[in-house]
Amino acid sequence: MTDSSAPVSSIEKEFGVPIPGAILPEDQWAKTALKKVPEGLLNWAELFGRVAPVLIDVGCGNGRSMLTSAVARPEMNHLGIDILPVVIRYATRRGNQRGLANTRWAVIGGREFLLNHVEAGSVAEIHCYHPQPYYRQDQVSLRLITPEFLLLIHRALAPGGRVVLQTDHPGYWKYMLSVVSLFFEFSERQMPWPNAVKGITRREIIARRQGLTIFRGDGTARTDLILEDAMALAESLPLPTFNADRRLQALDQIEREISPSGNSSGRTHSRRGGAQKSRQRKRGPRRTS
Ligand SMILES: C[S@@+](CC[C@H](N)C(=O)[O-])C[C@H]1O[C@@H](n2cnc3c(N)ncnc32)[C@H](O)[C@@H]1O
């Protein structure tokens, strides 16, 4: 027998693509807000209130990829981090509205987080989707995927731990492929991730609508690489000084002009640019690239 007066849960869409998980009645929302990352190394069991494998999504943006995983894998603890407070606000709200008590979200940089807050060998999976390629010469040093960052991922992962990388930038991908397999048994994936065939993240959905190729892959931490050797390796490898193709900058502009909530009609500019600029400008704060 069904109770017809019970509130109906609802599915939210972003660019016409459902965001996993249904929005529950308010009395079933989770309360996961994390005001500040605690000092020092994190105790995962304390942070999540239970012992379970931990997944970290670095540069999680508005949280779509992590929500997908948190819904599909309730047995895992999920932590999304990003330097932008506004996207973490949206992601936290979405996780809570879906009753996802297995999620936490924090405003912090990926490198700083892995270096100062993550105990070696304590994480099951680290995902990084569409790190910003940064186009201006004075911002090149902000690129997230560096040998040092890969070393920090390798150090954080438990034996057999998994790394997932994805970008729509050919230059960045070429660089990633040139260094990543030194730390990980890594394979490129041609097809979309099976659990999100229309796009695992907001950025992937926008990029695909612009006709861009998505580069993705995953792998496991090399077990034959001890910390000392990994450190020496990281020091010997080149930094990501690739020449970012400025033609691709248009996509960043589009991404900034749409609210990070993603609650738009889903129409973006055509490849020749144009539509919707003024309406989108009224929405949401701008994001930096
Ligand atoms: C292009 S967006 C991609 C967001 C999301 N992963 C997606 O695919 O839709 C890059 C994100 O990385 C964040 N970011 C940039 N530098 C970062 C850093 N050092 N640590 C963590 N996040 C960072 C930005 O704020 C932004 O939300």
The ligand as an SDF file (V2000), in Angstrom:
LIG
                    3D

 27 29  0  0  0  0  0  0  0  0999 V2000
   37.6500   22.7490  -15.0850 C   0  0  0  0  0  0  0  0  0  0  0  0
   37.0010   22.5760  -13.4650 S   0  0  0  0  0  0  0  0  0  0  0  0
   36.4850   20.8650  -13.4400 C   0  0  0  0  0  0  0  0  0  0  0  0
   35.5160   20.5930  -12.3140 C   0  0  0  0  0  0  0  0  0  0  0  0
   34.9830   19.1650  -12.3030 C   0  0  0  0  0  0  0  0  0  0  0  0
   36.0190   18.2190  -11.9420 N   0  0  0  0  0  0  0  0  0  0  0  0
   34.4050   18.8200  -13.6490 C   0  0  0  0  0  0  0  0  0  0  0  0
   35.0390   18.0350  -14.3790 O   0  0  0  0  0  0  0  0  0  0  0  0
   33.3220   19.3470  -13.9600 O   0  0  0  0  0  0  0  0  0  0  0  0
   38.4680   22.5130  -12.4730 C   0  0  0  0  0  0  0  0  0  0  0  0
   38.1610   22.5950  -10.9800 C   0  0  0  0  0  0  0  0  0  0  0  0
   39.3660   22.4500  -10.2630 O   0  0  0  0  0  0  0  0  0  0  0  0
   39.3720   23.3940   -9.1980 C   0  0  0  0  0  0  0  0  0  0  0  0
   40.7820   23.6000   -8.8570 N   0  0  0  0  0  0  0  0  0  0  0  0
   41.6970   24.3680   -9.4940 C   0  0  0  0  0  0  0  0  0  0  0  0
   42.8960   24.2720   -8.8920 N   0  0  0  0  0  0  0  0  0  0  0  0
   42.7270   23.4120   -7.8620 C   0  0  0  0  0  0  0  0  0  0  0  0
   43.5960   22.9010   -6.8540 C   0  0  0  0  0  0  0  0  0  0  0  0
   44.8760   23.2600   -6.7870 N   0  0  0  0  0  0  0  0  0  0  0  0
   43.0850   22.0420   -5.9460 N   0  0  0  0  0  0  0  0  0  0  0  0
   41.7780   21.6800   -5.9860 C   0  0  0  0  0  0  0  0  0  0  0  0
   40.9140   22.1340   -6.9090 N   0  0  0  0  0  0  0  0  0  0  0  0
   41.3820   22.9870   -7.8260 C   0  0  0  0  0  0  0  0  0  0  0  0
   38.6490   24.5910   -9.7490 C   0  0  0  0  0  0  0  0  0  0  0  0
   38.1420   25.4240   -8.7400 O   0  0  0  0  0  0  0  0  0  0  0  0
   37.5520   23.9140  -10.5710 C   0  0  0  0  0  0  0  0  0  0  0  0
   36.3880   23.6960   -9.8000 O   0  0  0  0  0  0  0  0  0  0  0  0
  1  2  1  0
  2  3  1  0
  2 10  1  0
  3  4  1  0
  4  5  1  0
  5  6  1  0
  5  7  1  0
  7  8  2  0
  7  9  1  0
 10 11  1  0
 11 12  1  0
 11 26  1  0
 12 13  1  0
 13 14  1  0
 13 24  1  0
 14 15  1  0
 14 23  1  0
 15 16  2  0
 16 17  1  0
 17 18  1  0
 17 23  2  0
 18 19  1  0
 18 20  2  0
 20 21  1  0
 21 22  2  0
 22 23  1  0
 24 25  1  0
 24 26  1  0
 26 27  1  0
M  CHG  2   2   1   9  -1
M  END
$$$$
